[in-house]
Amino acid sequence: MEITNQILKKIVAEEDTDQLGTFLDNLNETSTDSELICELCSTLQIENKGFRNLITQFFISNRFECLPSCIVNYISSKDITLRNLSGEILTQYDKLSIDALINFIQKSDNDFNIKFAADILAMIKDQKVVDALFDIFNKTKNDNIIISCIEGFGNNKTENAINDLKQLYKQKEIFKPYVIEALGKIGTKEAFQFIKECYNDPDMLVKYNVLESLGNIGNEESFFFLIGELQNADESFVQPILESIHKLQLKYGFDLPYDEKIKRALLILLNQREIEYIKIAIKFLSPYNDPELIYEMLRHYGLDEEIDSIIYDKVLLQISDLIEIMPKIILSNPENLSHLLSLLNRLLENNSESLISLNKFLMHKLIDSVSRCLTHNEEMVRLYSVELLFKLDVDTALIMLDEEFLNANFWIKLRLIEILETINHQAAIDFLVKMTEDENEMIRQRAIEILNIKNFSFNKLW
């Protein structure tokens, strides 16, 4: 296809989306002149969703230096979709958009449009942006535009804006959270000291932003300051405090001293509904063996893959601690009982030696609690309890094989047959013989197959 303005105008006139796609496929950023790009840009004004999507994706996938100056004026369009598309493209073009945005702002007398352009400019990290933001900041009286400048100073880590930011903090309540966030990004000692002084501000949003910023730029001093705040912190602030402590812990390798205030904070988070809060608490739990914390942690197993992975890695290192509290948890019949039995099953499967050192009293408690699950109303609980029982004590498991299992769910009976295949015991053979009379043909056949194998290995008939 020939690539000319005339061809493009013809495609536009006919609103032929397929032809436009072919036309764009033949364009590239090295062979396309600015006149054609501006013509293509003007095509965005057509209220054709297919056209707009194709052209937007084409512009975003390439980098045309002339495009920002062509598209920037759409910021003032009354068509909200067109305005947003121009903003998306200008944002993607990053530093290529700087000059066009600055020129637009300098020529505009509409605060709403200036705010829109300043928001985009503030996301770009460049000294030219900083200079432009200072110019805008010194001229405007519009609070929303000032907020854009504050955000830009933060994103660009503008140290020579710190004094202005301090003054803004004192001027209006609306500026406070933005100033704290910006100073947190700037991250100098002066910025840190000012943020710390703002911690006692009565505005809860400001306090939240202070805590977040301390996690981003804090040092050893702020680490222990945050730990101290956990003692009497309102429950709503436990999460941001712990999150900031966790950031500093990862950044500097600080050890978190375990005491009652840490335990209190972790218990608060473990009793939240939000998964992200629970994840933070569980990440903190790794070094601790407090039974109450482990108990609360296990209540969340099966809730989320990441949480499950963290919990598994933790209890893998401390299987004995898990086994010690598991009977109590099982008997409490938690909602996630099947997941917990599955976890224990998985751990014992990969670490069978951990049962050797188990004292008889604890083993008895564990076997007793698991055996009580054999009649549970949830199918998966019954299935995992059968598997577990055979891992814990084969003799006890074989004794528990009664008539109830002959009436069990198909999948439980099938799994039971697979387990019995590995056991060389007369009771296992006797039960398999009963299974040859099961109402399900697959169960009958599988039982017969295993018995034939066992008869061969035992060299006797049944």
matplotlib code that plots the C-alpha trace (Angstrom):
import matplotlib.pyplot as plt

x = [0.0, 1.2, 1.9, 0.7, -1.5, -4.0, -4.3, -4.8, -7.5, -9.3, -9.2, -10.5, -13.3, -14.4, -13.7, -12.2, -10.6, -9.0, -7.3, -6.1, -4.5, -2.7, -1.6, -0.2, 1.6, 3.6, 4.6, 7.7, 9.3, 12.3, 10.6, 7.5, 7.6, 6.2, 3.4, 2.0, 2.2, 0.3, -2.3, -2.6, -2.8, -5.8, -7.5, -7.9, -10.6, -12.9, -15.3, -14.6, -13.4, -11.7, -9.7, -8.7, -7.6, -5.4, -3.8, -3.2, -1.5, 0.5, 1.7, 2.5, 4.4, 6.7, 8.4, 7.9, 9.6, 7.1, 4.0, 3.9, 3.7, 0.9, -1.2, -0.6, -3.4, -6.0, -5.5, -8.0, -10.5, -14.1, -14.0, -13.0, -11.9, -9.7, -8.2, -7.4, -5.9, -3.6, -2.6, -1.9, 0.3, 2.2, 2.8, 4.2, 6.5, 8.1, 11.0, 10.0, 6.9, 8.6, 9.0, 5.4, 3.9, 5.9, 4.9, 1.3, 1.3, 3.0, 0.4, -2.6, -4.7, -7.0, -6.2, -7.9, -5.9, -2.7, -3.3, -3.8, -0.6, 1.3, 0.2, 1.9, 5.0, 5.3, 5.7, 8.8, 12.2, 14.4, 16.1, 14.2, 10.9, 12.2, 12.9, 9.5, 7.8, 9.5, 8.3, 4.7, 4.9, 6.0, 3.3, 0.2, -2.3, -4.3, -4.0, -4.5, -1.6, 0.6, -0.1, 1.1, 4.3, 4.7, 4.4, 6.9, 9.4, 9.1, 9.4, 12.5, 14.0, 14.4, 16.4, 16.3, 12.5, 12.6, 12.2, 9.2, 7.6, 8.0, 6.3, 3.5, 2.9, 2.2, 0.0, -2.9, -4.2, -4.8, -1.0, 0.1, -0.1, 1.4, 4.3, 5.1, 5.0, 7.3, 9.8, 9.8, 10.8, 13.5, 14.9, 17.6, 18.4, 16.7, 13.6, 13.6, 13.8, 10.9, 8.8, 9.5, 8.4, 5.1, 4.2, 2.1, -0.1, -3.8, -4.7, -4.8, -4.0, -0.9, 0.2, -0.3, 1.8, 4.5, 4.7, 4.9, 7.7, 9.7, 9.7, 11.0, 13.7, 14.2, 17.3, 18.2, 16.7, 13.4, 13.4, 13.4, 11.1, 8.5, 9.0, 8.3, 5.2, 3.7, 3.2, 0.2, -0.6, -4.2, -5.2, -5.6, -2.0, -0.4, -0.4, 1.5, 3.9, 4.7, 5.0, 7.5, 9.5, 9.5, 10.9, 13.7, 14.4, 14.9, 16.9, 19.4, 19.2, 18.0, 16.9, 13.4, 13.4, 10.5, 8.4, 4.7, 4.2, 5.4, 3.2, 0.2, 0.8, 1.1, -2.1, -4.0, -2.8, -3.6, -7.1, -7.7, -9.7, -7.4, -5.0, -2.2, -2.2, -2.1, 0.9, 2.8, 2.2, 3.1, 6.4, 7.3, 6.6, 9.5, 11.9, 9.3, 7.9, 5.2, 2.4, -0.4, 1.1, 1.6, -2.0, -3.4, -1.1, -2.4, -6.0, -5.1, -3.6, -5.4, -6.5, -3.9, -1.0, 1.6, 0.5, 0.5, 4.0, 5.3, 3.6, 4.9, 8.5, 8.2, 6.7, 9.1, 11.9, 9.9, 7.8, 8.0, 6.4, 3.5, 2.9, 2.8, -0.1, -1.8, -4.0, -5.6, -6.2, -7.7, -10.1, -11.2, -12.6, -11.5, -13.0, -9.7, -9.3, -8.9, -6.2, -4.4, -4.6, -3.2, -0.3, 0.5, 0.2, 2.6, 5.1, 5.2, 5.4, 8.6, 10.0, 8.9, 11.9, 10.3, 7.9, 10.8, 11.7, 8.0, 7.2, 4.5, 2.1, 2.1, 1.9, -1.2, -2.8, -2.1, -3.4, -6.5, -7.3, -6.8, -8.9, -11.8, -11.8, -12.6, -16.4, -16.2, -19.0, -16.5, -15.2, -11.7, -11.2, -12.1, -9.7, -6.7, -7.4, -7.2, -3.9, -2.5, -3.5, -1.6, 1.5, 1.3, 0.6, -0.3, -1.4, -3.9, -5.1, -5.7, -7.7, -9.8, -10.8, -14.4, -17.6, -18.0, -15.2, -17.0, -19.8, -17.3, -17.2, -15.8, -12.6, -11.9, -12.2, -10.0, -7.3, -7.6, -7.0, -3.9, -2.6, -3.3, -1.4, 1.8, 1.1, 2.0, -0.4, -3.1, -5.7, -5.0, -5.6, -8.8, -10.1, -9.2, -11.0, -14.2, -13.6, -13.8, -17.6, -18.0, -20.9, -18.5, -16.9, -13.7, -13.2, -13.8, -11.3, -8.7, -8.9, -8.6, -5.6, -3.8, -4.7, -3.3, -0.1, 0.1, -0.8, 2.1, 4.5, 3.2, 3.1, -0.3, -3.9, -6.8]
y = [0.0, 3.5, 5.7, 9.2, 11.8, 11.3, 7.6, 8.3, 10.9, 8.4, 5.7, 8.3, 9.4, 5.8, 5.0, 1.7, 0.2, -2.7, -0.4, 1.8, -1.2, -2.1, 1.5, 1.7, -1.6, 0.0, 3.0, 3.2, 6.0, 6.4, 6.7, 8.8, 12.6, 15.0, 16.2, 12.6, 12.1, 15.4, 14.3, 10.9, 12.7, 14.8, 11.6, 11.0, 13.6, 11.3, 9.6, 6.2, 3.9, 1.4, 4.3, 5.8, 2.5, 1.6, 5.0, 5.3, 1.9, 2.8, 6.0, 4.3, 1.5, 4.0, 7.2, 10.2, 13.3, 15.6, 13.9, 15.6, 19.1, 17.8, 16.1, 18.4, 20.8, 18.0, 18.5, 21.4, 19.4, 19.1, 15.5, 13.8, 10.6, 12.6, 14.5, 11.3, 9.7, 12.6, 12.4, 8.7, 9.2, 12.2, 10.2, 7.3, 9.6, 10.8, 13.2, 13.7, 15.4, 18.0, 20.9, 20.5, 20.4, 23.4, 25.4, 24.5, 25.6, 28.9, 29.7, 28.5, 30.7, 27.9, 26.4, 23.1, 22.6, 23.7, 21.3, 18.4, 19.2, 19.8, 16.4, 14.7, 16.9, 16.1, 12.4, 13.0, 13.0, 15.7, 19.0, 20.8, 19.7, 21.0, 24.4, 24.5, 23.5, 26.2, 28.7, 27.4, 27.3, 30.9, 32.2, 30.2, 30.7, 27.6, 24.9, 22.0, 23.2, 23.7, 20.1, 19.0, 21.0, 19.4, 15.9, 16.9, 18.1, 14.8, 12.6, 14.6, 14.5, 18.3, 19.2, 22.9, 22.7, 21.6, 25.0, 25.8, 22.5, 23.2, 26.5, 24.9, 22.4, 25.3, 27.2, 24.8, 21.5, 20.3, 20.5, 18.5, 14.8, 15.8, 17.6, 14.6, 12.2, 14.5, 15.0, 11.2, 10.8, 13.5, 11.6, 13.9, 14.2, 17.6, 16.1, 13.1, 15.3, 17.5, 14.4, 13.0, 16.3, 16.1, 12.7, 14.2, 16.1, 15.6, 14.8, 11.0, 11.1, 13.1, 10.7, 7.8, 9.5, 10.2, 6.5, 5.5, 8.1, 6.9, 3.4, 4.8, 7.1, 6.2, 5.0, 3.1, 6.0, 5.8, 2.0, 2.0, 5.0, 3.0, 0.0, 2.2, 3.5, 0.0, -0.1, 2.3, 2.6, 2.6, -0.6, 1.4, 2.4, -0.9, -1.9, 1.1, 1.0, -2.6, -2.2, 0.7, -1.4, -4.3, -2.0, -0.7, -4.2, -5.4, -2.3, -2.3, -5.8, -4.7, -7.4, -7.0, -7.5, -9.7, -8.6, -8.1, -5.0, -6.8, -9.8, -7.5, -5.8, -9.1, -10.5, -7.4, -7.8, -11.6, -10.8, -8.4, -9.4, -7.7, -10.3, -7.7, -7.1, -10.8, -11.2, -8.5, -10.2, -13.6, -12.3, -11.0, -14.3, -16.3, -16.0, -16.4, -19.6, -18.2, -20.8, -18.2, -16.5, -19.8, -20.8, -17.5, -17.8, -21.3, -20.1, -18.4, -21.4, -22.0, -18.4, -17.3, -18.9, -16.5, -16.8, -20.6, -20.5, -18.3, -20.5, -23.7, -22.4, -21.4, -24.6, -26.7, -25.4, -26.0, -29.1, -30.1, -26.8, -27.4, -31.0, -29.8, -27.4, -29.3, -31.6, -28.6, -26.9, -30.0, -30.5, -26.9, -27.8, -24.6, -23.6, -24.4, -27.9, -29.7, -27.3, -27.8, -31.6, -31.3, -29.1, -31.7, -34.5, -32.7, -31.9, -35.5, -36.9, -34.9, -35.2, -38.6, -38.6, -35.8, -38.5, -40.5, -38.0, -37.4, -38.5, -41.1, -38.8, -36.2, -38.9, -40.3, -36.9, -36.3, -39.8, -39.3, -35.8, -37.1, -40.2, -38.1, -36.5, -39.8, -39.1, -35.4, -34.0, -32.5, -35.0, -33.5, -33.6, -37.3, -38.0, -36.2, -37.8, -41.2, -40.4, -38.9, -41.7, -44.2, -41.9, -41.6, -45.2, -48.0, -50.4, -47.8, -46.9, -50.6, -51.0, -48.0, -49.7, -50.7, -51.0, -47.3, -47.1, -49.6, -46.9, -44.0, -41.6, -43.1, -40.9, -41.8, -45.5, -45.2, -43.3, -45.9, -48.7, -46.9, -46.6, -50.2, -51.3, -50.2, -52.0, -55.6, -56.6, -59.2, -56.5, -54.6, -57.7, -58.5, -55.0, -55.2, -58.5, -56.7, -54.0, -56.6, -56.7, -52.9, -51.5, -49.5, -51.5, -49.4, -49.9, -53.7, -54.0, -51.9, -54.0, -57.2, -55.9, -55.1, -58.4, -60.2, -58.3, -59.0, -62.7, -62.8, -61.2, -63.2, -66.3, -67.4, -67.5, -65.6]
z = [0.0, -0.9, 2.2, 1.5, 3.0, 0.2, 0.9, 4.6, 3.9, 1.7, 4.5, 7.0, 4.7, 4.3, 8.0, 6.9, 10.0, 8.1, 5.6, 8.4, 10.1, 6.9, 6.5, 10.0, 9.5, 6.7, 8.7, 10.9, 12.9, 10.6, 7.3, 8.3, 7.9, 10.5, 8.1, 7.9, 11.7, 12.3, 9.8, 11.5, 14.9, 13.6, 12.8, 16.6, 16.5, 14.6, 17.1, 15.8, 18.6, 16.3, 14.6, 17.9, 19.4, 16.4, 16.2, 19.9, 20.1, 17.0, 18.6, 21.9, 20.2, 18.3, 19.2, 16.9, 18.1, 16.4, 17.9, 21.3, 19.8, 17.5, 20.2, 23.2, 22.2, 22.6, 26.4, 26.1, 24.1, 25.3, 24.2, 27.4, 25.6, 23.3, 26.2, 28.1, 25.0, 24.5, 28.2, 27.9, 24.8, 26.3, 29.4, 27.5, 25.5, 28.7, 28.1, 24.4, 25.8, 28.0, 25.5, 24.2, 27.7, 28.9, 25.8, 26.3, 29.9, 29.1, 26.5, 28.4, 30.7, 31.8, 35.2, 34.5, 31.4, 33.1, 35.9, 33.4, 31.7, 34.9, 36.2, 33.2, 33.5, 37.2, 36.4, 34.2, 35.8, 34.3, 35.3, 32.6, 34.3, 37.7, 36.2, 34.6, 37.8, 39.8, 37.2, 37.4, 41.2, 41.4, 39.1, 40.1, 43.0, 42.1, 44.9, 42.5, 40.2, 43.3, 44.3, 40.8, 41.4, 44.9, 43.3, 40.6, 43.2, 45.0, 41.8, 40.8, 44.4, 44.2, 47.3, 46.7, 46.9, 50.6, 52.1, 49.8, 50.7, 54.5, 54.0, 52.0, 54.8, 57.2, 54.8, 54.1, 55.3, 51.7, 51.0, 54.0, 52.8, 49.4, 51.1, 53.3, 50.4, 48.3, 51.2, 51.7, 48.0, 48.3, 51.2, 52.6, 56.3, 56.5, 54.8, 57.2, 60.3, 59.2, 58.4, 61.9, 63.5, 61.6, 63.1, 65.9, 63.4, 64.4, 60.7, 60.4, 56.7, 57.4, 60.1, 57.7, 55.1, 57.7, 58.6, 54.9, 54.3, 57.3, 55.7, 52.4, 53.7, 57.4, 59.1, 62.3, 64.4, 62.6, 62.8, 66.6, 66.7, 64.7, 67.0, 70.0, 68.4, 68.2, 72.0, 72.0, 68.3, 67.3, 65.5, 62.2, 62.3, 63.1, 59.4, 58.1, 61.1, 60.5, 56.8, 57.2, 59.8, 57.3, 54.5, 56.8, 58.0, 54.4, 53.5, 56.4, 57.7, 61.2, 63.6, 65.0, 68.7, 69.7, 72.7, 73.7, 71.6, 68.4, 69.3, 69.8, 66.5, 64.6, 66.2, 65.2, 61.6, 61.6, 62.6, 59.7, 56.6, 54.0, 52.5, 52.2, 55.9, 56.6, 54.3, 56.1, 59.5, 58.2, 56.7, 60.1, 61.8, 60.3, 63.2, 66.0, 67.5, 69.7, 69.7, 69.7, 66.7, 64.8, 65.7, 64.3, 61.2, 60.4, 60.3, 57.0, 55.2, 52.0, 51.6, 49.1, 47.2, 48.4, 52.0, 51.7, 50.3, 53.2, 55.8, 54.3, 54.2, 57.9, 59.3, 57.1, 59.4, 62.5, 61.9, 65.6, 66.6, 64.1, 65.3, 68.9, 68.3, 65.5, 67.7, 69.3, 66.0, 64.4, 67.4, 67.1, 63.6, 61.8, 58.5, 56.7, 58.3, 55.0, 54.0, 57.3, 57.0, 53.5, 54.8, 57.5, 54.9, 52.6, 55.3, 56.6, 53.1, 52.5, 56.1, 57.5, 59.8, 61.9, 63.4, 64.7, 67.4, 68.4, 72.0, 72.5, 74.3, 71.5, 68.8, 70.6, 70.7, 67.0, 66.0, 68.1, 66.6, 63.0, 63.5, 64.7, 61.3, 59.6, 60.1, 59.3, 57.0, 54.6, 52.0, 51.7, 55.4, 55.4, 52.5, 54.0, 57.4, 55.9, 54.2, 57.4, 59.6, 57.5, 57.6, 61.4, 62.4, 60.0, 62.7, 64.1, 60.6, 59.8, 63.0, 62.0, 58.7, 59.5, 57.5, 57.3, 54.7, 52.5, 52.2, 51.7, 48.8, 45.5, 45.6, 49.3, 48.5, 45.4, 47.4, 50.2, 47.7, 46.5, 50.0, 50.8, 47.8, 49.6, 52.8, 53.4, 56.2, 56.4, 57.5, 54.3, 52.2, 54.1, 53.4, 49.7, 49.5, 50.7, 48.1, 45.3, 46.1, 45.9, 43.8, 41.6, 38.9, 38.9, 42.6, 42.2, 39.3, 41.1, 44.2, 42.2, 40.4, 43.6, 45.2, 42.2, 42.6, 46.3, 45.8, 43.3, 45.8, 48.7, 46.5, 47.8, 46.6, 47.9]

ax = plt.figure().add_subplot(projection="3d")
ax.plot(x, y, z, "-o")
ax.set_aspect("equal")
plt.show()
